[in-house]
């Protein structure tokens, strides 16, 4: 993880070394309100934050693109901004079009950025437990290969701030979707501690991404209340971090 001069943002070492523009937002320093959100039912609630983000990236706000996340394995190829404010019922975006900033938002779920330097293609992925179990990372890599001829071995991946295993107790019905290697018994009977970061890292590797090309930002959303939002800690109505990438 690399510190950024603007307290609103943190960045990844591996993507920074490659010179690709990217970020994860924090909950600090935003002027548009105390609870930061980038999608929602009312544009008046989220567009001011998108304008701030666009200004920081020095791009038109129309090029700051978000899916309307539903915890799916749906991936959309983006060639231009959508007619509405976001891409409905989608959890990952891919593009090889310069100037489009692909973003996902999270408050415990795992945000993942993918970059293929040789082909100049990028992706932003939202992986909650449902999306992880459904193979959202696998679906994204497959679409990048299909649309852009990107081999997974060419991909550099960055896994952003999200809830870590010691804070993420899930019921048996959720745990049943995951291999034992991603689970530990919780103190509460019938509960298990789920490691979503490792589940997604292993999904990347199983599809052919080189392990050394994967960076995990070692920040737990639950354990960093000053810096990050957490739905587990604060309820589903809390704010969101945005994680984005652009060519």
Residue, then its C-alpha position, 0 to 999 in steps of 0.5 A: x500500500x502506498x500513501x497518497x497526498x490526498x487523505x481521500x485516497x490510498x493506492x496499491x504498490x504494484x499498480x503504482x509501479x506500472x503507472x496505471x491510474x487507480x485508487x481506493x477512497x477512504x471516509x476522510x476529507x470529503x466535502x460533500x457530506x459525512x456519509x460517502x456514497x457513489x451510487x443510490x436511489x437519489x442522484x442528489x445523494x451521490x452525484x456530489x461525491x462523484x463530482x469530487x472524485x472526477x475532479x480529483x482524477x481530472x476527468x469528466x464526471x460522466x466518465x466515472x462509471x459504477x455498476x449497480x451492484x447486486x452480489x452477482x457474477x455479471x460482468x459488463x464490457x464498457x465502451x462508453x458511459x451508460x445512458x443512466x447513472x450506472x450499469x444495472x444488476x452488474x458487479x464487474x466492469x471491463x474496458x480497453x477504452x482510455x479515459x473511462x474510470x471503472x469503479x466499484x464500491x464496498x463497505x466490507x466486500x472485496x474490491x478487486x482491480x485487474x490490469x493487463x499491461x501488454x493489452x492495455x485493459x482494466x477491470x473493477x470487480x465487486x466480490x461479496x460472499x455471493x459473488x465470490x461463491x458464484x465466481x465473479x473473478x473467474x467470469x471477469x477474467x474469462x470476459x477479458x480473455x474473450x473481449x481483449x485476448x488477455x491471458x490471465x498470466x498477463x494480469x496484475x491484480x490488486x485486492x482492496x480493503x475489506x473485512x478480514x477473517x477474524x471479524x467475518x463470522x458467517x452462518x453455516x449456510x454461507x460457509x457451505x459455499x466455501x472450501x474448508x481452507x477459507x474457514x475457521x471455527x468461530x467462538x459462536x456455535x454454528x458460526x465460521x470465520x470466512x477469509x474472502x480475500x484468500x478465496x478471491x486470491x485463490x480464484x485468481x491463481x486457479x485461473x492463471x494469474x501469477x501469485x506474485x502479481x497479486x497484491x492484497x491491501x492489508x487493511x481490514x474495513x471492520x478494524x479501521x473505523x477512522x479510515x474505512x466504512x464497514x457495514x458489519x460495524x455500522x449497519x448497511x446504511x453506512x457509507x462506501x469506499x470506491x475502488x477504481x482504475x482507468x487507462 
